[in-house]
Amino acid sequence: MLNKLKDLAENARNIGNAMQFDPSKFDDSLAMQIQWNPIGRSNSNFKVRNLNEISPGRLEYKSTVGAKVFSLIFIVIGAIIPIWFFISYFESAEGVVELLFPLLFGGLFMGVGYFLLKSKTKPIVFDKNSGHFWTGKEDPGTGTNSKNSVRLSDVHAVQMLSQFVRGDKRSYYVYETNLVLKDANRVQVIRQGGSRQSNVQDAQQIAGFIGVPLWSTV
């Protein structure tokens, strides 16, 4: 219940910030039609991915070392828990439940780690040869993965937003980069923490690559 109240309060702050921003400065009627509040909800306080130019016609977000290590920590802990338990308490354990608990608990950690690793290493690609932006392993140019793809020709602008997140021990900014489509819909590219300069440079590179303007509130 408390977390839901915090989410509602955070959403109210985001809407308030969006209402204070004046998109008329971009001198584009579409900028007045779209939403200026964040799409995503994840609040990573560090940079999860870096944008890389794989070739002159392809940009791809690659996971940072920190993101991979963070995910692997869960997997390693999940593997250690049952091993440590069986070494220390196997002979004194009574009943099947006591033996299954460390396996289930360790499996939970490993499952979380696997989910984090998979989500943080999922390809995020801009490709001029294919003519698409997509997330996932399949190139939509092959006729698959159309659900998670956007034609680059349908992109009107790149939108960049920032959100101030208040944590229990520290506060930080999260940066969100979205594609603004010609039909006024938005598609999230990435949302992560890290430095303002680094995230702005990535958004500028994407806009230049597609050949559209960057609309930034940062």
C-alpha positions as CSV (number, residue, x, y, z in Angstrom):
1,M,0.0,0.0,0.0
2,L,2.8,2.4,0.9
3,N,4.6,1.7,-2.3
4,K,1.4,2.4,-4.3
5,L,1.0,5.7,-2.6
6,K,4.6,6.6,-3.3
7,D,4.0,5.7,-7.0
8,L,1.0,7.9,-7.1
9,A,2.9,10.8,-5.6
10,E,5.7,10.3,-8.0
11,N,3.3,10.2,-11.0
12,A,1.7,13.4,-9.7
13,R,5.1,15.1,-9.6
14,N,5.9,13.9,-13.1
15,I,2.6,15.3,-14.5
16,G,3.2,18.6,-12.7
17,N,6.7,18.9,-14.2
18,A,5.4,18.0,-17.7
19,M,2.7,20.7,-17.4
20,Q,5.3,23.3,-16.5
21,F,7.4,22.5,-19.6
22,D,6.5,24.6,-22.7
23,P,7.0,22.5,-25.9
24,S,6.2,25.5,-28.1
25,K,9.9,26.3,-28.1
26,F,10.4,23.5,-30.6
27,D,8.2,25.4,-33.1
28,D,6.5,22.1,-34.2
29,S,2.8,21.4,-33.9
30,L,3.5,17.7,-33.1
31,A,5.5,18.7,-30.1
32,M,2.3,20.3,-28.7
33,Q,0.3,17.1,-29.3
34,I,2.5,14.5,-27.6
35,Q,2.9,13.7,-23.9
36,W,5.9,15.1,-21.9
37,N,5.7,12.8,-19.0
38,P,7.9,9.7,-18.7
39,I,6.7,6.4,-20.2
40,G,8.9,4.0,-18.2
41,R,8.9,3.2,-14.5
42,S,12.3,1.6,-13.9
43,N,14.6,3.8,-11.8
44,S,18.2,2.5,-12.2
45,N,20.6,4.9,-10.5
46,F,23.5,4.0,-12.8
47,K,24.0,3.8,-16.5
48,V,22.9,0.3,-17.7
49,R,23.8,0.6,-21.4
50,N,26.2,2.6,-23.6
51,L,25.4,3.5,-27.2
52,N,27.9,2.1,-29.7
53,E,28.3,2.6,-33.5
54,I,28.7,-1.0,-34.7
55,S,29.0,0.2,-38.3
56,P,28.2,3.4,-40.3
57,G,24.6,2.2,-40.6
58,R,24.0,0.6,-37.2
59,L,23.8,1.8,-33.6
60,E,23.3,-0.5,-30.7
61,Y,23.0,-0.2,-27.0
62,K,25.4,-2.5,-25.2
63,S,25.2,-3.4,-21.5
64,T,27.8,-1.8,-19.2
65,V,30.1,-3.9,-17.1
66,G,28.3,-2.6,-14.0
67,A,24.9,-3.8,-15.2
68,K,26.2,-7.3,-16.0
69,V,28.0,-7.6,-12.6
70,F,24.9,-6.4,-10.8
71,S,22.9,-9.2,-12.4
72,L,25.6,-11.8,-11.9
73,I,25.7,-11.1,-8.2
74,F,22.2,-12.4,-7.8
75,I,23.1,-15.5,-9.8
76,V,26.2,-16.2,-7.7
77,I,24.4,-15.7,-4.4
78,G,21.7,-18.0,-5.6
79,A,24.2,-20.7,-6.3
80,I,26.1,-20.2,-3.0
81,I,23.1,-20.4,-0.7
82,P,22.2,-24.1,-1.2
83,I,25.9,-25.1,-1.4
84,W,26.6,-23.3,1.9
85,F,23.5,-24.8,3.6
86,F,24.2,-28.4,2.6
87,I,27.9,-28.1,3.7
88,S,27.0,-26.5,7.0
89,Y,23.6,-28.0,8.0
90,F,22.9,-31.1,5.9
91,E,23.5,-33.6,8.7
92,S,21.4,-31.6,11.2
93,A,18.5,-30.8,8.9
94,E,15.3,-32.5,9.7
95,G,12.6,-33.2,7.1
96,V,12.3,-32.5,3.4
97,V,11.1,-28.9,3.9
98,E,14.3,-27.8,5.6
99,L,16.3,-29.3,2.6
100,L,14.1,-27.8,0.0
101,F,14.0,-24.3,1.4
102,P,17.6,-23.3,0.6
103,L,17.1,-24.7,-2.9
104,L,14.0,-22.7,-3.5
105,F,15.5,-19.6,-1.9
106,G,18.7,-19.9,-4.0
107,G,16.6,-20.6,-7.1
108,L,14.7,-17.4,-6.5
109,F,17.9,-15.4,-6.4
110,M,19.2,-17.1,-9.5
111,G,15.9,-16.5,-11.3
112,V,16.0,-12.8,-10.5
113,G,19.6,-12.6,-11.7
114,Y,18.8,-14.4,-14.9
115,F,15.8,-12.1,-15.5
116,L,18.0,-9.0,-14.9
117,L,20.8,-10.2,-17.1
118,K,18.4,-11.1,-19.9
119,S,16.6,-7.8,-19.8
120,K,19.8,-5.7,-19.6
121,T,21.5,-7.6,-22.4
122,K,18.5,-7.6,-24.8
123,P,19.5,-5.9,-28.0
124,I,18.4,-2.4,-28.6
125,V,19.2,-1.6,-32.3
126,F,19.0,1.2,-34.9
127,D,19.8,-0.1,-38.3
128,K,19.6,1.9,-41.6
129,N,20.0,-1.2,-43.8
130,S,16.9,-2.8,-42.2
131,G,15.3,0.6,-41.9
132,H,14.1,-0.2,-38.3
133,F,14.6,0.4,-34.7
134,W,13.9,-2.7,-32.6
135,T,14.5,-4.5,-29.3
136,G,15.2,-8.2,-29.3
137,K,17.4,-10.5,-31.3
138,E,15.2,-10.7,-34.5
139,D,15.7,-8.2,-37.2
140,P,12.2,-7.0,-38.2
141,G,13.5,-6.7,-41.8
142,T,13.3,-10.5,-41.9
143,G,9.6,-10.4,-41.4
144,T,9.6,-11.2,-37.7
145,N,9.7,-9.2,-34.5
146,S,7.3,-6.5,-35.9
147,K,5.8,-6.1,-32.5
148,N,9.0,-4.6,-31.0
149,S,10.1,-2.5,-33.9
150,V,9.6,0.9,-35.5
151,R,10.3,2.0,-39.0
152,L,13.0,4.8,-38.9
153,S,11.0,6.6,-41.6
154,D,8.1,6.9,-39.1
155,V,10.2,8.7,-36.6
156,H,9.6,12.4,-36.4
157,A,11.8,13.4,-33.5
158,V,13.8,12.0,-30.5
159,Q,12.5,13.0,-27.1
160,M,14.6,13.1,-24.0
161,L,13.2,13.5,-20.5
162,S,14.7,13.5,-17.0
163,Q,13.1,12.5,-13.7
164,F,14.3,13.3,-10.2
165,V,14.0,10.2,-8.0
166,R,14.1,10.4,-4.2
167,G,15.6,7.3,-2.7
168,D,15.9,6.2,0.9
169,K,19.6,6.9,1.1
170,R,20.3,9.1,-2.0
171,S,18.5,11.0,-4.7
172,Y,19.4,10.9,-8.4
173,Y,18.2,11.6,-11.9
174,V,16.9,9.1,-14.4
175,Y,17.0,9.9,-18.1
176,E,14.5,8.6,-20.6
177,T,15.0,8.6,-24.4
178,N,11.9,8.1,-26.6
179,L,11.1,8.0,-30.3
180,V,8.3,10.4,-31.3
181,L,6.4,9.0,-34.2
182,K,4.6,10.9,-36.9
183,D,1.2,9.7,-35.6
184,A,2.0,11.4,-32.2
185,N,2.7,8.0,-30.5
186,R,5.9,7.6,-28.4
187,V,8.1,4.5,-28.2
188,Q,10.6,4.2,-25.3
189,V,14.2,3.5,-26.3
190,I,15.9,3.4,-22.9
191,R,15.5,4.7,-19.4
192,Q,18.5,4.7,-17.0
193,G,20.6,6.7,-14.6
194,G,24.2,7.8,-15.1
195,S,25.6,11.2,-16.1
196,R,23.5,13.8,-17.8
197,Q,26.2,14.5,-20.4
198,S,26.6,10.9,-21.4
199,N,22.8,10.3,-21.8
200,V,22.4,13.6,-23.7
201,Q,25.2,12.6,-26.1
202,D,23.6,9.3,-26.8
203,A,20.2,11.0,-27.6
204,Q,22.0,13.4,-29.9
205,Q,23.7,10.6,-31.7
206,I,20.4,8.8,-32.2
207,A,18.8,11.9,-33.5
208,G,21.6,12.6,-35.9
209,F,21.7,9.0,-37.0
210,I,18.0,9.0,-37.9
211,G,18.1,12.6,-39.2
212,V,15.5,14.1,-36.9
213,P,15.5,16.8,-34.3
214,L,16.2,16.2,-30.6
215,W,13.4,17.5,-28.3
216,S,15.0,17.6,-24.8
217,T,13.8,18.9,-21.5
218,V,17.1,18.0,-19.9
